[in-house]
Amino acid sequence: MNNYDVVVIGAGPGGYISAIRCAQLGFSTACVDNGMGVDNKPALGGTCLNTGCIPSKALLDSSHHYAFISKQAADHGINVSGVKLDIHKMINRKNRIVQKLTRGIAGLFKKNKVDWLQGQGTLLGNDKVKVTPAGEEAGEEYTVSARHIIIATGSIPARFSFAAVDQNRIVDSTGALVFKEVPKRLGVIGAGVIGLELGSVWSRMGSKVTILEALDDFLAPVDRQIAAASEKLLARQGLDIRLGARVTGTGVNSREVGVSFEQGGSKQQLNFDKLIVAVGRSPNIAGLGAEEAGLELNENGSIKVDEYCATNLPNVHAIGDVVRGPMLAHKAAEEGVMVAERLAGQKSEINLDLVPWVIYTWPEIAWVGKTEAELEEAGVSFRAGVFPFAASGRALAAGDSDGMVKILSDADTDQVLGVHVLGPNASELVAEAVLAMEFDGTSEDIARTIHAHPTLAEAMHEAALANDGRALHI
């Protein structure tokens, strides 16, 4: 039996980052993972790299280029004819990117002397992990011991009782990344992050996309002003978003899938060539042996942890999607670093209130901190500064002038409480807001920071000025 200082179960963004950081800090480290890549061979990276964040962004970018060439290039004086899609080549490009990154993690493991144990990891008490090898050439199971165990098993697509996924007519987020042709009629259940992103991919390539959302509010967690503006922009792009549409059943035949739903008190049905079920994700504890090991769980099936990701079992921590908090890769990675450093005696922390969110539609939606509604509900007096990209020289030059930057700050102290961006490269722009808030910055701090001209980042600067009623370009 091999003995390690640390054994990490799961090699997604939380697990592989935590394993590397543990090794950097001098711990003998192993990472147990049973993930399979696009070639159906063992691969590191978890859902994010293999079937989530990275492949979806590859297709989002490819479809964005296609939409630009087809619909917007002429506005720039570029006349293009005979534009054709090659879905096979597009999917292959996505796969190459995924393989490059997953193989890169294997290289990082080798560089940092992290042992990759291919197989299912199962808890055997507080200091042992059973490894059940996976793959075509799987051997016999074996056991390793560790002074510390870090669980990073991630999440899986949530199932929906009225739409059984068969990865043919009815697919989840994984199946939606490998369509062999553009479906003429595409249905999506769920108008959350996954539904909007995947709906956008195939809409840009010619699908007639209908998104059925059970909630009456569009993007409920998002600031209302930003959500309302983004809903209009997405509708303008061709996404048919139906709110308050509660799916009651599905029927599949060899040609199509029928979806029954209730909306506004009336029963309706639509037929699609493909249906994507995007109703969220659930913590992945399958095969972990949580109950047998006495691991305490929350009501939703996630692992119960404290603020430092410690579980009820001595020397066992859990991070990422399998614990409380947002199911985001960067949150998992930072928790993995925090746990590794605390095992080494450092005082690392993570502030879950300052985890940035991004929806990779176009324009992108990104935010950090509180919304107006949350501040009002808490009785906090605040100021709001808004700057539209329509007044940004850089955005106009690029032909991407939809959206805005919105900064919310405390009315008395001016401390930034929330920043919300709808616009081009919002995912990049929000980083400045996270940094400002991490150091308790004020809108005045952002306003006094020199921003290069002409840049999209100037919109952040102008929104900070607008927070005090002194914007210079509106």
Protein Blocks (a to p, Z undefined) as FASTA:
>chain_A
ZZdfbdcedjbfklmmmmmmmmmnopacddddfbdcfkopacehijmlmmmmmmmmmmmm
mmmmmmmmmmmmmmnopacehiacdfklmmmmmmmmmmmmmmmmmmmmmmnopacdeddd
ddehjkbccdddedjklccddddddfbdcddebpaddddfklccehlmbccfklmmmcfb
dcfbdcdehjafklmmmmmmmmmnopacddddfbfbehklpcfklmmmmmmmmmmnopac
dehiacfbdcddfkbccddddeehiacddddfbdcddebjcddfehnlmmmnopacdfko
pacddfkopafbehiacehjllgcjddfklmmmmmmmmmmmmnopacdcdfklcccddfb
dcddddehjdfklmmmnopacddddddfklpmklmmnopagccddddddfklopafbdcd
edehklmmmmmmmmmmmnopafklmmmpccddddfklmmmmmmmmmnopafkZZ
